[in-house]
Amino acid sequence: MGLPASILLFQLLHAAGLALWFSVVALNNLRAFAASAGAVGATMAMTPLKQPPAIDIPLLSRAINSSLIARLALLLILGLQIAAACACWIGCYHLLAAGDLVAARTWLNLALSTAVAFLLAMHLGGLWFGYWMRQESLQITHLVMLIWMAAMFFLFNADWA
């Protein structure tokens, strides 16, 4: 196996892993929609900040106690997750069927951009509702995932040959 083929294999494995990850995330949110909407709703209601010992800060005025709005927010995120998965699978097809990174890049970049959109929505929404105070691991997860998307963008768009 030569260098170009090994680079293409490495990119294909990452693209397929990313597509599978997006697919599983979307399927999980579809399968457990009520539970996921409940988790979104708890963050939007700022419930973790109200648990003992309560953190009484002016930001609590931002709390939104609406299961409808939480479900709509999750539907937006879910739509972006499904779009990211579809775009990523199409990019994988272009890599696998033709070994054509140029054709795949458009789809892979669309998938990454869509993923950044849903990750920023979750991260910025979480920041708005003060999740850094009691949901640190969730904030760290969002930040690490944004770094992962940036690394994938670099992997797919850098000239490696």
URLIN-V389067 format. One record per backbone hydrogen bond with DSSP energy under -0.5 kcal/mol. NH is the residue of the N-H (numbers start at 1). CO is the residue of the C=O. If there is no record, write none. Layout:
nh/co
NH/CO
NH/CO
This chain:
nh/co
6/2
7/3
8/4
9/5
10/6
11/7
12/8
13/9
14/10
15/11
16/12
17/13
18/14
19/15
20/16
21/17
22/18
23/19
24/20
25/21
26/22
27/23
28/24
29/25
30/26
31/27
32/28
33/30
36/32
37/33
38/34
39/35
40/36
41/37
42/38
43/39
44/40
45/41
46/43
47/42
49/46
50/46
50/47
51/47
51/48
55/49
56/54
57/55
60/57
61/58
62/59
63/60
64/44
65/63
66/64
70/66
71/67
72/68
73/69
74/70
75/71
76/72
77/73
78/74
79/75
80/76
81/77
82/78
83/79
84/80
85/81
86/82
87/83
88/84
89/85
90/86
91/87
92/88
93/89
94/90
95/91
96/92
97/93
98/93
98/94
99/95
100/94
101/99
104/100
105/101
106/102
107/103
108/104
109/105
110/106
111/107
112/108
113/109
114/110
115/111
116/112
117/113
118/114
119/115
120/116
121/117
122/118
123/119
124/120
125/121
126/122
127/123
128/124
129/125
130/127
131/126
133/130
134/131
135/131
138/135
139/135
140/136
141/137
142/138
143/139
144/140
145/141
146/142
147/143
148/144
149/145
150/146
151/147
152/148
153/149
154/150
155/151
156/152
157/153
158/154
160/158
